């Protein structure tokens, strides 16, 4: 019998009016995710929409009603927060960190989506990505960026701008002015979070739109590459004058010969056409319960699965591309105003009632939901506080387009197996040493210092164990599997709570892992995994005063409850922005997930650092150089805590005693080490002085403010 090649089939129905399907030459890109806890469950669909005809069909009726139809009461309090605030360009449909030909296929799609359809133009876009980023392998400029300091032509008018806004992405945009310009176009905070420029979702449209529109030098693709003219040599002027022009022209010729092959393998067509499945005289799309988006994802040799979302956004462009976004109830309810508040007596049930009052969404509850707790909201929405309390009680928040439930977390009986050779670029797994992990056995060291972990008689916990901070069970050995969906089609049935293991591996990956997050897009699925591990039980925060401020007594500073809160990304403290908070993060250098043991405050070089100490008292400081990446460090003890600030440019005299308001160091930028910084900032750490393990805790906001201002 002839061999039948497996083909992924996707049918997307929007509002019972529009149907987009694989092969209809109008579906440009799609993605759909389902997640546990407070992570977003959402979808994105992009289609070729000639003259924006489809968008106008929907928008005309939405305008007549005054907005997008949603379930009654659902967005009563959070409509503003979930409405589109982005720029004119949409992110690329990218999962993981594609490189090589995988990246080339995505960039070809991005070119088509943004109206770049000429093969020679696409070839030169790919050649530029190859030269500037080695096809996605070098997303951040290797040089420190100091050469850009003071470059007014790049907008680097503040000290430290050169390093902060050095080259990133597939085209290595550089300088404050360029970051600010693309922030407006993309609608993402590139100035306050420059690392986003290296995110493939944003780096792809920067590359394509920048070259198409002449955003980099004023010269566009059409200047040198158009019908009747293909000048690959001078096309270098689109990005960077004639630097390496001959080399890049050679790259372009090579890519030009490969475009047809890459396009066929990625189901990219030369000329997209309007969808044939849009009825000529559609009925009224005003559905009282909201406009739904249905995804039916399957293959030509097996049944499909269905995912459902509510339509929450629609946006069209001058390039005949229309983008639909959808979310499930859990994601929508997760919006709302973030609060700083302290509540002495509340429970999961009470927080659920507050959400019901704000949104009209009823949450069904089971398990231990009535225990009264002290709750400190640290820049959280009510929903985020609800999820955090649920996690501490061993509960999970589940939802779809109709319901939202809080139930005891239980594992599925379903287990999936994927072969190692079916994993794609971007798959990672492993672990990081953290201070709150409780380990099995004993640890011998060459020093008299005790180990930084507690010791027990068990290793990784049973896979059925429920993560609960109260019970000392956490997530460890986290990873991300990017899977070729054509070779492992059963993966489309995977949901959070299921198990997965990798065949063809030994030891660590041969065991089952629990699934926490599932994201599908064309040709691949991305699965987040973890193992339950023993962690130190969380010590609950106690609420001191109810008014902000600092009071003093001999030998210590007493912070109010609000000043004892931790700092979150993007918050302002003493006029500076928190660029990276305490906790797990994706390391900006290695791209791996690891524990960040302090909080980073973005500052120029030279900002004074003051000691946390009561007026009229003094402290002694210790200074040293941390060659593991911390650079110059200043450390001191006060009030039962030890504090230290890393990456200093100047540190004080250890022989001198320093009082309140006397500078002990200045902020800096560590370079020249393996774990060097990505820009000037103050990295602040805090732990209890009597803790032999020196377990870092989340630095208190009030202490950080004193360090940066020298004032109470």
Order of alpha helices (4+ residues) and beta strands (2+ residues): beta-beta-beta-beta-alpha-alpha-alpha-alpha-alpha-alpha-alpha-alpha-beta-beta-alpha-beta-beta-beta-alpha-beta-alpha-beta-beta-alpha-beta-beta-beta-beta-beta-beta-beta-beta-beta-beta-beta-beta-beta-beta-beta-beta-beta-beta-beta-beta-beta-beta-beta-beta-beta-alpha
